[in-house]
């Protein structure tokens, strides 16, 4: 039985073509690709790539200036933060949330819109495996080219589960019986009609947006289209901790807001979503509001 795509690049001794991440004594990272006969140069000396080829992962190499560097393969979160960028990448903290709360499983059929630099595509492909399907749509050809290079560099070549289409999702979507749809784009509400037809009943829509105005419009649009259960919006933040003897405290810097996430489940055809009991503050829905809660919101505002 053959190994999953890219698995051979994740284990065993270092080989020519492998990505290597060096960590210096101050914790700084340097990533490069192993090539026979090449040298890696730093401001504190150099060493030959040949010293690492055939060495075990987790080895230590010393430069001509006698500075020690720890050599490991970069983790996917490390790789996506250091790879060439066209558009901003989806941060690992958000990619992890998407994989978990959009319930991305091995063999899933997934549609993605807004490829950017390919970070989320790499996470999705590793989760669905060789026998899943990821069809990614990207409006800009230059972003698509960068994403293709980044993904293929990580997996060591083309991934058998990946199809990349240049164009708007709502104009080009032909996939059916899709399990999951992930939208990382400026106006995800423009695609809802198309993706609702592609998703299977019980399938999950997940949208990643940057601003509160996008978040509000996305949530209200999902409610208005009428074929999804109540959408769930949230954001996550990450704070590292400093642990040194008795000095145990949160780091002074943290990864705060990067984006908002919204998930919603596709209902069966012909089913109307049950009215969710919500208690908005007075005035939450103005007189000009035309959404599904118009009547109730108007009564709340008057009461």
C-alpha positions as CSV (number, residue, x, y, z in Angstrom):
1,X,0.0,0.0,0.0
2,X,1.5,3.3,-1.0
3,X,2.0,6.1,1.5
4,X,-0.3,9.2,1.5
5,X,1.0,12.1,-0.6
6,X,3.8,13.9,1.2
7,X,4.1,11.4,4.0
8,X,7.6,10.2,3.0
9,X,8.8,13.8,3.3
10,X,7.7,13.9,7.0
11,X,9.8,11.1,8.4
12,X,13.2,9.4,8.3
13,X,16.7,10.9,7.8
14,X,17.0,14.1,5.9
15,X,17.1,13.7,2.1
16,X,18.0,16.0,-0.8
17,X,14.9,18.1,-1.5
18,X,13.7,18.1,2.1
19,X,12.7,21.3,3.8
20,X,14.8,22.0,6.9
21,X,14.0,24.4,9.7
22,X,17.0,25.6,11.7
23,X,16.6,27.1,15.2
24,X,19.4,29.3,16.5
25,X,20.3,29.8,20.2
26,X,17.8,32.7,20.4
27,X,14.9,30.7,19.1
28,X,14.9,32.2,15.6
29,X,14.0,30.0,12.7
30,X,15.6,29.7,9.2
31,X,14.1,27.5,6.5
32,X,15.8,26.2,3.4
33,X,15.8,23.2,1.0
34,X,18.6,20.6,1.2
35,X,20.8,20.5,-2.0
36,X,23.9,18.4,-2.3
37,X,27.1,20.4,-2.4
38,X,25.4,23.7,-1.2
39,X,26.2,25.7,1.9
40,X,24.0,27.5,4.3
41,X,25.4,30.9,5.3
42,X,24.7,32.9,8.4
43,X,26.3,36.0,9.9
44,X,28.0,33.6,12.3
45,X,29.6,31.2,9.9
46,X,28.4,28.6,7.4
47,X,28.0,24.8,7.1
48,X,27.5,22.4,4.2
49,X,24.1,20.9,3.4
50,X,25.9,17.6,3.1
51,X,26.4,17.5,6.9
52,X,22.6,17.2,7.2
53,X,21.9,14.9,4.3
54,X,21.4,11.4,5.8
55,X,21.4,12.8,9.4
56,X,18.4,12.1,11.7
57,X,15.8,14.8,12.2
58,X,16.5,16.6,15.5
59,X,20.3,16.7,14.9
60,X,22.4,19.7,15.8
61,X,24.8,21.2,13.3
62,X,27.6,23.7,14.0
63,X,28.7,26.6,11.7
64,X,32.3,27.5,11.1
65,X,31.8,30.1,13.8
66,X,30.9,27.3,16.3
67,X,27.3,28.3,16.6
68,X,24.9,25.4,17.1
69,X,21.6,25.1,15.2
70,X,18.9,22.5,15.8
71,X,17.7,21.0,12.5
72,X,14.1,19.8,12.2
73,X,11.5,19.6,9.4
74,X,9.1,22.5,9.6
75,X,5.7,21.8,10.8
76,X,2.8,22.8,8.5
77,X,2.0,25.9,10.7
78,X,5.7,26.9,10.4
79,X,5.7,26.3,6.7
80,X,2.6,28.4,5.9
81,X,3.9,31.4,7.9
82,X,7.3,31.4,6.0
83,X,6.2,30.5,2.5
84,X,6.0,33.1,-0.4
85,X,2.8,35.1,-0.2
86,X,0.5,36.7,-2.8
87,X,-2.4,37.3,-0.4
88,X,-2.4,37.1,3.4
89,X,-2.5,33.6,4.7
90,X,-5.1,32.0,7.0
91,X,-3.3,31.8,10.3
92,X,-2.8,28.3,11.8
93,X,-5.0,29.1,14.7
94,X,-7.9,29.8,12.3
95,X,-7.0,26.8,10.0
96,X,-7.2,24.5,13.1
97,X,-10.6,25.9,14.0
98,X,-11.8,25.4,10.5
99,X,-10.7,21.8,10.4
100,X,-12.3,21.1,13.7
101,X,-15.6,23.0,13.6
102,X,-16.2,22.5,9.9
103,X,-15.6,18.8,10.7
104,X,-13.2,18.2,7.8
105,X,-12.7,14.4,7.6
106,X,-10.7,11.9,5.5
107,X,-12.3,11.4,2.2
108,X,-14.5,14.5,2.4
109,X,-15.6,16.4,-0.7
110,X,-14.7,20.0,-0.1
111,X,-15.1,23.2,-2.1
112,X,-12.9,26.2,-1.2
113,X,-13.2,29.7,-2.5
114,X,-10.4,32.3,-2.0
115,X,-7.2,30.3,-2.2
116,X,-4.9,33.3,-1.5
117,X,-1.4,31.9,-1.0
118,X,-2.5,28.2,-0.5
119,X,-2.1,28.0,3.3
120,X,-5.7,26.7,4.0
121,X,-5.6,24.5,0.9
122,X,-2.6,22.7,2.4
123,X,-4.3,22.1,5.7
124,X,-7.5,20.9,4.0
125,X,-5.6,18.5,1.6
126,X,-3.7,17.0,4.5
127,X,-7.0,16.4,6.4
128,X,-9.1,14.9,3.5
129,X,-6.2,12.7,2.2
130,X,-5.6,11.3,-1.2
131,X,-9.1,9.9,-1.6
132,X,-11.0,13.1,-0.8
133,X,-11.7,16.0,-3.1
134,X,-10.7,19.6,-2.7
135,X,-11.9,21.9,-5.5
136,X,-10.5,25.4,-4.9
137,X,-11.6,28.6,-6.7
138,X,-9.5,31.7,-7.0
139,X,-10.4,34.9,-8.9
140,X,-6.8,36.0,-9.4
141,X,-4.5,34.0,-11.6
142,X,-1.3,35.4,-9.9
143,X,-2.6,34.3,-6.5
144,X,-3.5,30.9,-7.9
145,X,0.0,30.4,-9.3
146,X,1.6,31.3,-6.0
147,X,-0.8,28.9,-4.1
148,X,-0.1,26.1,-6.6
149,X,3.7,26.5,-6.0
150,X,3.4,26.6,-2.3
151,X,1.1,23.5,-2.0
152,X,3.2,21.4,-4.4
153,X,6.4,22.4,-2.6
154,X,4.9,21.2,0.7
155,X,3.6,17.9,-0.7
156,X,6.5,17.3,-3.0
157,X,4.4,17.5,-6.2
158,X,0.8,17.7,-7.4
159,X,-1.8,16.4,-4.9
160,X,-4.2,13.9,-6.4
161,X,-7.2,15.2,-4.5
162,X,-6.7,18.9,-5.6
163,X,-8.3,20.8,-8.5
164,X,-7.6,24.5,-8.8
165,X,-9.9,26.7,-10.9
166,X,-9.3,30.4,-11.8
167,X,-12.6,32.2,-11.7
168,X,-15.5,33.2,-9.5
169,X,-17.1,30.3,-7.5
170,X,-20.7,31.4,-8.2
171,X,-20.0,31.5,-12.0
172,X,-18.0,28.2,-12.2
173,X,-19.2,25.9,-9.5
174,X,-20.2,22.6,-11.0
175,X,-19.5,20.3,-8.1
176,X,-22.5,18.4,-6.6
177,X,-22.9,16.3,-3.4
178,X,-20.3,18.4,-1.6
179,X,-19.8,17.7,2.1
180,X,-18.1,21.0,3.1
181,X,-17.8,24.5,1.7
182,X,-15.1,26.9,3.0
183,X,-15.3,30.5,1.9
184,X,-12.3,32.9,2.5
185,X,-13.4,35.9,0.4
186,X,-14.5,39.5,0.5
187,X,-18.3,38.9,0.0
188,X,-19.2,35.2,0.9
189,X,-22.9,36.1,0.8
190,X,-22.7,36.4,-3.0
191,X,-22.1,32.7,-3.2
192,X,-24.8,31.3,-0.9
193,X,-27.3,30.4,-3.6
194,X,-24.7,28.5,-5.5
195,X,-23.1,26.6,-2.6
196,X,-26.5,25.8,-1.0
197,X,-27.3,23.8,-4.2
198,X,-24.0,22.0,-4.1
199,X,-24.0,21.0,-0.4
200,X,-25.5,17.8,0.8
201,X,-28.2,17.9,3.6
202,X,-26.2,18.1,6.8
203,X,-23.2,19.6,5.0
204,X,-21.3,22.5,6.6
205,X,-20.7,25.9,5.3
206,X,-17.8,27.8,6.9
207,X,-17.0,31.4,6.1
208,X,-13.8,33.3,7.2
209,X,-14.2,37.1,7.2
210,X,-12.1,40.0,8.5
211,X,-14.4,42.7,9.7
212,X,-17.6,43.0,11.8
213,X,-19.6,44.4,8.9
214,X,-18.7,41.4,6.8
215,X,-19.6,39.1,9.8
216,X,-23.0,40.7,10.3
217,X,-23.9,40.6,6.6
218,X,-22.7,37.0,6.3
219,X,-24.8,35.8,9.3
220,X,-27.9,37.7,8.2
221,X,-27.6,36.4,4.6
222,X,-27.3,32.8,5.8
223,X,-30.5,33.3,7.8
224,X,-32.3,35.0,5.0
225,X,-31.6,32.3,2.4
226,X,-33.6,29.9,4.5
227,X,-31.9,26.5,3.8
228,X,-29.4,26.6,6.7
229,X,-29.7,26.0,10.4
230,X,-28.8,28.9,12.7
231,X,-25.3,30.1,11.9
232,X,-22.6,30.1,14.6
233,X,-20.1,33.0,14.6
234,X,-17.0,33.3,16.7
235,X,-13.3,34.3,16.8
236,X,-10.3,32.8,18.6
237,X,-7.2,34.3,20.2
238,X,-3.9,32.6,21.2
239,X,-1.7,33.7,24.1
240,X,1.6,31.9,24.8
241,X,3.0,31.7,28.3
242,X,6.5,32.3,29.6
243,X,7.7,29.6,32.0
244,X,11.1,30.1,33.5
245,X,11.5,28.7,37.1
246,X,9.2,30.7,39.3
247,X,8.5,33.3,36.6
248,X,5.3,31.9,35.1
249,X,3.3,34.6,33.3
250,X,1.6,35.2,29.9
251,X,3.7,36.6,27.1
252,X,3.5,40.3,26.5
253,X,2.4,39.7,22.9
254,X,-0.4,37.5,21.7
255,X,-2.1,36.5,18.4
256,X,-5.3,38.5,18.7
257,X,-7.9,39.2,16.1
258,X,-7.1,37.7,12.7
259,X,-10.6,36.9,11.4
260,X,-14.1,35.8,12.3
261,X,-15.5,32.4,11.5
262,X,-19.1,31.4,10.8
263,X,-20.4,27.9,10.4
264,X,-23.9,26.7,9.4
265,X,-25.5,23.3,8.6
266,X,-27.4,22.7,5.4
267,X,-31.0,21.6,5.9
268,X,-32.9,19.0,4.0
269,X,-34.6,20.2,0.8
270,X,-37.9,21.9,1.4
271,X,-37.4,22.2,5.2
272,X,-37.7,25.6,6.8
273,X,-35.4,26.4,9.7
274,X,-37.1,26.5,13.1
275,X,-37.3,30.1,14.5
276,X,-34.4,30.6,16.9
277,X,-35.5,32.4,20.1
278,X,-33.2,35.4,20.4
279,X,-33.5,38.4,22.6
280,X,-31.9,41.3,20.8
281,X,-31.6,44.6,22.6
282,X,-34.2,47.3,21.8
283,X,-33.4,48.9,18.5
284,X,-31.2,46.0,17.2
285,X,-33.5,45.8,14.2
286,X,-34.4,49.2,12.7
287,X,-37.5,50.0,10.7
288,X,-35.7,49.5,7.4
289,X,-34.6,46.0,8.3
290,X,-35.9,43.4,5.8
291,X,-34.4,40.2,7.3
292,X,-36.2,37.0,8.6
293,X,-36.7,38.5,12.1
294,X,-38.3,41.7,10.8
295,X,-41.7,41.3,12.6
296,X,-40.3,40.1,15.9
297,X,-37.4,42.7,15.9
298,X,-39.9,45.5,15.2
299,X,-42.0,44.4,18.1
300,X,-39.0,44.2,20.4
301,X,-37.9,47.7,19.4
302,X,-41.4,49.1,20.1
303,X,-41.9,47.2,23.4
